[in-house]
Amino acid sequence: MTVNAHAKINWTLHVLGTRPDGYHELESIVLPVELHDVITIEEDPEITCVTEGCDVPQEKNLAYLAAVALRDATGCTRGARISIRKNI
């Protein structure tokens, strides 16, 4: 499966506070734009995430962390190869 992940412009952005998981609660008004990254997900024995156009290590990539969390929460034993072509 291949999808486009569109960019957005934040018209307003208020940081409301830090959640227990270390991320922040946000309140914002956004405008989507045509600029986008391209994400391809393919079946694979392991969960891997490769990016083209940035230097984020796999272990810190949110797509990788989400895939691992989904696998762990469901008990699924299958994997996926996530390829992200950064244009944003």
C-alpha positions in Angstrom: 0.0 0.0 0.0 1.3 3.5 -0.9 -0.2 6.7 0.5 0.6 10.4 0.6 1.0 12.0 4.0 0.2 15.7 3.4 1.8 18.6 5.1 -0.2 21.3 7.0 0.2 24.9 8.0 -0.6 25.6 11.6 -2.7 28.8 11.8 -2.7 28.6 15.6 -0.8 26.3 17.9 -1.2 26.2 21.6 0.9 23.7 23.7 -1.5 22.8 26.6 0.9 20.7 28.7 2.9 17.5 28.8 1.2 14.1 28.9 2.5 11.3 31.1 4.1 9.7 28.0 6.3 12.8 27.5 4.4 14.0 24.4 2.5 17.3 24.5 -1.3 18.0 24.3 -1.9 20.5 21.5 -4.7 22.7 20.3 -4.4 24.0 16.8 -6.2 25.2 13.6 -4.5 23.7 10.5 -4.7 24.2 6.7 -3.7 21.2 4.6 -1.4 21.7 1.6 -0.4 19.7 -1.4 3.2 19.1 -0.3 3.5 15.5 1.0 5.7 12.6 2.0 5.1 9.2 0.4 4.7 6.2 2.6 4.8 2.6 1.4 3.9 -0.3 3.6 4.7 -3.9 2.4 4.4 -7.2 4.1 7.7 -8.4 5.7 8.7 -11.0 8.3 10.1 -8.2 10.6 9.1 -4.6 11.3 11.5 -2.3 9.6 11.3 1.4 8.7 13.6 3.1 6.2 13.5 6.8 5.3 14.8 8.7 2.3 15.5 12.3 2.9 16.1 12.5 6.6 18.4 11.0 9.2 15.9 9.8 11.9 17.1 6.4 13.4 14.6 3.6 13.0 14.3 3.3 16.8 13.1 6.9 17.1 10.8 6.9 14.0 7.2 7.4 15.0 6.0 5.1 12.2 8.3 2.3 13.5 7.2 2.9 17.1 3.5 2.8 16.1 4.0 -0.5 14.2 5.8 -2.1 17.1 3.1 -0.9 19.5 0.3 -2.3 17.2 2.1 -5.6 17.0 2.6 -5.8 20.7 -1.0 -4.8 21.5 -2.5 -7.3 19.2 -0.1 -10.2 19.6 0.3 -10.3 15.8 3.5 -12.1 14.7 3.7 -10.6 11.2 5.9 -7.7 10.3 5.9 -4.8 7.8 8.5 -2.8 5.8 7.6 0.9 6.1 9.4 3.1 3.5 9.0 6.9 3.8 10.2 9.3 1.1 10.4 12.7 2.8 9.5 15.7 0.7 8.3 18.0 3.5 
